[in-house]
Amino acid sequence: MKKFQGEVISVKMAKTAVIGVTRGKAHPFYKKKIKTRKKYHAHDEIGVKVGDMVRFVETRPISKTKRWEIVEVIKK
C-alpha cells in the first residue's frame, strides 16, 4: 500500500481535497536540484482545510480521479 504526505491545496469539491506532494530531484544533465509538485485528489471524511499537512494512502477507485484517502492530519 502506498503512503504519501503532502499539503492540502484545495477543498472546493464535496468530500474531496487536492493534495500537493513536493519532491526534490536532480536535473538529468545539469544535476541541479529541482522542486517538483504533483497533485492528488483524495477522499476527505475528516474535514481538512487549506494548508494542513496530511497523510494519505492508496485505496480502491472512488470516482474518475479519486484513488486516495486521507488517513490523518499531521499539522494544522
OpenMM code with the backbone's topology and positions (N, CA, C; nanometers):
from openmm import Vec3, app, unit

residues = "MET LYS LYS PHE GLN GLY GLU VAL ILE SER VAL LYS MET ALA LYS THR ALA VAL ILE GLY VAL THR ARG GLY LYS ALA HIS PRO PHE TYR LYS LYS LYS ILE LYS THR ARG LYS LYS TYR HIS ALA HIS ASP GLU ILE GLY VAL LYS VAL GLY ASP MET VAL ARG PHE VAL GLU THR ARG PRO ILE SER LYS THR LYS ARG TRP GLU ILE VAL GLU VAL ILE LYS LYS".split()
positions = [
    Vec3(0.0845, -0.1183, 0.0000),
    Vec3(0.0000, 0.0000, 0.0000),
    Vec3(0.0888, 0.1244, 0.0000),
    Vec3(0.0606, 0.2162, -0.0892),
    Vec3(0.1389, 0.3390, -0.0990),
    Vec3(0.0891, 0.4403, 0.0032),
    Vec3(0.1841, 0.5089, 0.0681),
    Vec3(0.1518, 0.6136, 0.1654),
    Vec3(0.2289, 0.7385, 0.1267),
    Vec3(0.1616, 0.8531, 0.1266),
    Vec3(0.2261, 0.9796, 0.0950),
    Vec3(0.1888, 1.0835, 0.1985),
    Vec3(0.2647, 1.1911, 0.1989),
    Vec3(0.2428, 1.3032, 0.2891),
    Vec3(0.2495, 1.4297, 0.2057),
    Vec3(0.1546, 1.5217, 0.2253),
    Vec3(0.1555, 1.6437, 0.1461),
    Vec3(0.0705, 1.7525, 0.2080),
    Vec3(0.0641, 1.8645, 0.1370),
    Vec3(-0.0090, 1.9822, 0.1844),
    Vec3(-0.1387, 1.9971, 0.1062),
    Vec3(-0.2468, 2.0301, 0.1767),
    Vec3(-0.3767, 2.0484, 0.1135),
    Vec3(-0.3747, 2.1797, 0.0352),
    Vec3(-0.4078, 2.1702, -0.0936),
    Vec3(-0.4076, 2.2868, -0.1822),
    Vec3(-0.5480, 2.3436, -0.1994),
    Vec3(-0.6478, 2.2546, -0.2115),
    Vec3(-0.7840, 2.2989, -0.2387),
    Vec3(-0.8837, 2.2054, -0.1720),
    Vec3(-0.9961, 2.2635, -0.1262),
    Vec3(-1.1054, 2.1844, -0.0686),
    Vec3(-1.2395, 2.2307, -0.1259),
    Vec3(-1.2414, 2.2688, -0.2517),
    Vec3(-1.3617, 2.3250, -0.3126),
    Vec3(-1.4656, 2.2205, -0.3519),
    Vec3(-1.4238, 2.0954, -0.3686),
    Vec3(-1.5172, 1.9892, -0.4062),
    Vec3(-1.5735, 1.9221, -0.2818),
    Vec3(-1.6895, 1.8602, -0.2967),
    Vec3(-1.7538, 1.7923, -0.1842),
    Vec3(-1.6804, 1.6637, -0.1501),
    Vec3(-1.6377, 1.6501, -0.0238),
    Vec3(-1.5672, 1.5329, 0.0277),
    Vec3(-1.4409, 1.4989, -0.0514),
    Vec3(-1.3797, 1.5984, -0.1132),
    Vec3(-1.2566, 1.5779, -0.1885),
    Vec3(-1.1587, 1.6890, -0.1561),
    Vec3(-1.0328, 1.6531, -0.1380),
    Vec3(-0.9266, 1.7507, -0.1160),
    Vec3(-0.8179, 1.7264, -0.2197),
    Vec3(-0.7617, 1.8349, -0.2723),
    Vec3(-0.6490, 1.8246, -0.3643),
    Vec3(-0.5228, 1.8450, -0.2811),
    Vec3(-0.4332, 1.7476, -0.2894),
    Vec3(-0.3118, 1.7487, -0.2080),
    Vec3(-0.1910, 1.7593, -0.2989),
    Vec3(-0.0993, 1.8502, -0.2653),
    Vec3(0.0241, 1.8658, -0.3410),
    Vec3(0.1399, 1.8010, -0.2683),
    Vec3(0.2098, 1.7101, -0.3373),
    Vec3(0.3264, 1.6426, -0.2794),
    Vec3(0.4499, 1.6986, -0.3478),
    Vec3(0.5382, 1.7623, -0.2705),
    Vec3(0.6597, 1.8234, -0.3237),
    Vec3(0.7775, 1.7288, -0.3061),
    Vec3(0.8495, 1.7099, -0.4158),
    Vec3(0.9685, 1.6255, -0.4129),
    Vec3(1.0851, 1.7028, -0.4719),
    Vec3(1.2047, 1.6670, -0.4297),
    Vec3(1.3247, 1.7258, -0.4883),
    Vec3(1.3938, 1.6223, -0.5743),
    Vec3(1.4283, 1.6603, -0.6964),
    Vec3(1.5006, 1.5664, -0.7818),
    Vec3(1.6078, 1.6419, -0.8581),
    Vec3(1.7072, 1.5691, -0.9050),
    Vec3(1.8188, 1.6309, -0.9769),
    Vec3(1.7888, 1.6343, -1.1260),
    Vec3(1.8300, 1.7433, -1.1921),
    Vec3(1.8178, 1.7543, -1.3371),
    Vec3(1.9045, 1.6455, -1.4008),
    Vec3(1.8551, 1.5779, -1.5056),
    Vec3(1.9307, 1.4664, -1.5625),
    Vec3(2.0705, 1.5036, -1.6140),
    Vec3(2.0857, 1.6221, -1.6707),
    Vec3(2.2151, 1.6606, -1.7281),
    Vec3(2.2934, 1.7539, -1.6365),
    Vec3(2.2267, 1.8604, -1.5881),
    Vec3(2.2964, 1.9629, -1.5102),
    Vec3(2.3125, 1.9281, -1.3625),
    Vec3(2.2402, 1.8282, -1.3134),
    Vec3(2.2478, 1.7817, -1.1743),
    Vec3(2.2054, 1.8861, -1.0715),
    Vec3(2.1379, 1.9913, -1.1171),
    Vec3(2.0864, 2.0916, -1.0247),
    Vec3(1.9564, 2.0371, -0.9629),
    Vec3(1.9359, 2.0623, -0.8348),
    Vec3(1.8163, 2.0136, -0.7680),
    Vec3(1.6968, 2.0994, -0.8066),
    Vec3(1.5877, 2.0337, -0.8404),
    Vec3(1.4651, 2.0993, -0.8836),
    Vec3(1.3511, 2.0487, -0.7966),
    Vec3(1.2622, 2.1400, -0.7540),
    Vec3(1.1434, 2.1006, -0.6804),
    Vec3(1.0327, 2.0690, -0.7807),
    Vec3(0.9693, 1.9543, -0.7630),
    Vec3(0.8545, 1.9183, -0.8448),
    Vec3(0.7365, 1.8923, -0.7530),
    Vec3(0.6168, 1.9247, -0.8009),
    Vec3(0.4969, 1.9034, -0.7214),
    Vec3(0.3934, 1.8300, -0.8049),
    Vec3(0.3368, 1.7260, -0.7474),
    Vec3(0.2317, 1.6509, -0.8134),
    Vec3(0.1049, 1.6624, -0.7305),
    Vec3(-0.0090, 1.6724, -0.7982),
    Vec3(-0.1371, 1.6863, -0.7294),
    Vec3(-0.2108, 1.5534, -0.7250),
    Vec3(-0.2709, 1.5254, -0.6105),
    Vec3(-0.3509, 1.4056, -0.5912),
    Vec3(-0.4889, 1.4464, -0.5414),
    Vec3(-0.5944, 1.3821, -0.5926),
    Vec3(-0.7297, 1.4024, -0.5437),
    Vec3(-0.7567, 1.2924, -0.4414),
    Vec3(-0.7903, 1.3321, -0.3192),
    Vec3(-0.8091, 1.2348, -0.2115),
    Vec3(-0.9459, 1.2514, -0.1469),
    Vec3(-1.0029, 1.1400, -0.1051),
    Vec3(-1.1318, 1.1393, -0.0364),
    Vec3(-1.1127, 1.1935, 0.1049),
    Vec3(-1.2006, 1.2864, 0.1443),
    Vec3(-1.1846, 1.3568, 0.2719),
    Vec3(-1.3090, 1.3402, 0.3579),
    Vec3(-1.3027, 1.2520, 0.4556),
    Vec3(-1.4109, 1.2370, 0.5541),
    Vec3(-1.3787, 1.3155, 0.6804),
    Vec3(-1.2538, 1.3550, 0.6994),
    Vec3(-1.2083, 1.4217, 0.8219),
    Vec3(-1.2516, 1.5676, 0.8251),
    Vec3(-1.2440, 1.6360, 0.7096),
    Vec3(-1.2761, 1.7785, 0.7042),
    Vec3(-1.1516, 1.8638, 0.7191),
    Vec3(-1.0574, 1.8495, 0.6280),
    Vec3(-0.9320, 1.9249, 0.6336),
    Vec3(-0.9498, 2.0635, 0.5746),
    Vec3(-0.8523, 2.1501, 0.6003),
    Vec3(-0.8543, 2.2869, 0.5487),
    Vec3(-0.7286, 2.3116, 0.4669),
    Vec3(-0.7305, 2.4176, 0.3865),
    Vec3(-0.6160, 2.4525, 0.3024),
    Vec3(-0.4962, 2.4850, 0.3912),
    Vec3(-0.3815, 2.4269, 0.3589),
    Vec3(-0.2600, 2.4497, 0.4362),
    Vec3(-0.2256, 2.3385, 0.5331),
    Vec3(-0.3198, 2.2480, 0.5596),
    Vec3(-0.2929, 2.1365, 0.6507),
    Vec3(-0.1967, 2.0362, 0.5867),
    Vec3(-0.1092, 1.9787, 0.6688),
    Vec3(-0.0246, 1.8688, 0.6247),
    Vec3(-0.0974, 1.7395, 0.6588),
    Vec3(-0.1154, 1.6526, 0.5590),
    Vec3(-0.1921, 1.5304, 0.5795),
    Vec3(-0.1150, 1.4089, 0.5300),
    Vec3(-0.1527, 1.2938, 0.5806),
    Vec3(-0.1001, 1.1658, 0.5323),
    Vec3(-0.2160, 1.0956, 0.4625),
    Vec3(-0.1917, 1.0442, 0.3417),
    Vec3(-0.2974, 0.9766, 0.2674),
    Vec3(-0.2447, 0.8481, 0.2056),
    Vec3(-0.3357, 0.7532, 0.1821),
    Vec3(-0.2990, 0.6203, 0.1344),
    Vec3(-0.3786, 0.5853, 0.0095),
    Vec3(-0.3266, 0.4866, -0.0633),
    Vec3(-0.3925, 0.4371, -0.1830),
    Vec3(-0.5145, 0.3552, -0.1434),
    Vec3(-0.6217, 0.3654, -0.2219),
    Vec3(-0.7439, 0.2907, -0.1952),
    Vec3(-0.8087, 0.2510, -0.3279),
    Vec3(-0.9215, 0.1874, -0.3213),
    Vec3(-0.9933, 0.1500, -0.4435),
    Vec3(-1.0412, 0.2762, -0.5149),
    Vec3(-1.0680, 0.2695, -0.6456),
    Vec3(-1.1184, 0.3879, -0.7161),
    Vec3(-1.2545, 0.4312, -0.6616),
    Vec3(-1.2618, 0.5563, -0.6183),
    Vec3(-1.3855, 0.6110, -0.5634),
    Vec3(-1.4623, 0.6862, -0.6717),
    Vec3(-1.3902, 0.7553, -0.7595),
    Vec3(-1.4505, 0.8246, -0.8731),
    Vec3(-1.3492, 0.8230, -0.9875),
    Vec3(-1.3719, 0.9048, -1.0878),
    Vec3(-1.2832, 0.9071, -1.2044),
    Vec3(-1.1407, 0.9461, -1.1674),
    Vec3(-1.1239, 1.0421, -1.0777),
    Vec3(-0.9902, 1.0905, -1.0425),
    Vec3(-0.9453, 1.0524, -0.9015),
    Vec3(-1.0362, 1.0093, -0.8148),
    Vec3(-1.0007, 0.9798, -0.6751),
    Vec3(-0.9602, 0.8347, -0.6561),
    Vec3(-0.8327, 0.8132, -0.6180),
    Vec3(-0.7832, 0.6817, -0.5835),
    Vec3(-0.7075, 0.6852, -0.4510),
    Vec3(-0.7278, 0.7904, -0.3726),
    Vec3(-0.6550, 0.8106, -0.2481),
    Vec3(-0.7534, 0.8482, -0.1387),
    Vec3(-0.7140, 0.8235, -0.0134),
    Vec3(-0.7986, 0.8562, 0.1006),
    Vec3(-0.7118, 0.9149, 0.2119),
    Vec3(-0.7568, 1.0249, 0.2703),
    Vec3(-0.6842, 1.0907, 0.3789),
    Vec3(-0.7005, 1.0085, 0.5069),
    Vec3(-0.5865, 0.9787, 0.5708),
    Vec3(-0.5870, 0.8970, 0.6914),
    Vec3(-0.5805, 0.9836, 0.8160),
    Vec3(-0.4879, 1.0827, 0.8167),
    Vec3(-0.4712, 1.1657, 0.9369),
    Vec3(-0.4183, 1.3025, 0.9000),
    Vec3(-0.4416, 1.3976, 0.9896),
    Vec3(-0.3882, 1.5323, 0.9769),
    Vec3(-0.2612, 1.5369, 1.0626),
    Vec3(-0.1485, 1.5706, 1.0006),
    Vec3(-0.0216, 1.5760, 1.0725),
    Vec3(-0.0041, 1.7102, 1.1412),
    Vec3(-0.0296, 1.8195, 1.0657),
    Vec3(-0.0109, 1.9536, 1.1203),
    Vec3(-0.1170, 2.0452, 1.0637),
    Vec3(-0.1775, 2.1254, 1.1500),
    Vec3(-0.2798, 2.2201, 1.1048),
    Vec3(-0.2186, 2.3536, 1.0741),
] * unit.nanometer
topology = app.Topology()
chain = topology.addChain("A")
for resn in residues:
    res = topology.addResidue(resn, chain)
    for name in ("N", "CA", "C"):
        topology.addAtom(name, app.Element.getBySymbol(name[0]), res)
